[in-house]
């Protein structure tokens, strides 16, 4: 738990100083590799909607059905 004095000092900082504190903490957390979820230097596949014609067709059908329902109400 943070000490009350530290919290009070942090709240008293100006905007630039607060951003600097956040930057320092984020850099410190990034340097701590003990809890790292992603392996450094590894290649991870990311799904993309490009070339996903089946998904586009499904979405189009759903939108058309929704449009039909909303016009009949």
Secondary structure, 3 states (H helix, E strand, C coil): CCCHHHHHHHHHCCHHHHHHHHHHHHHHHHHCHHHCCCCCCCCCCCCCCCCCHHHHHHHHHHHHHHHHHHHHC
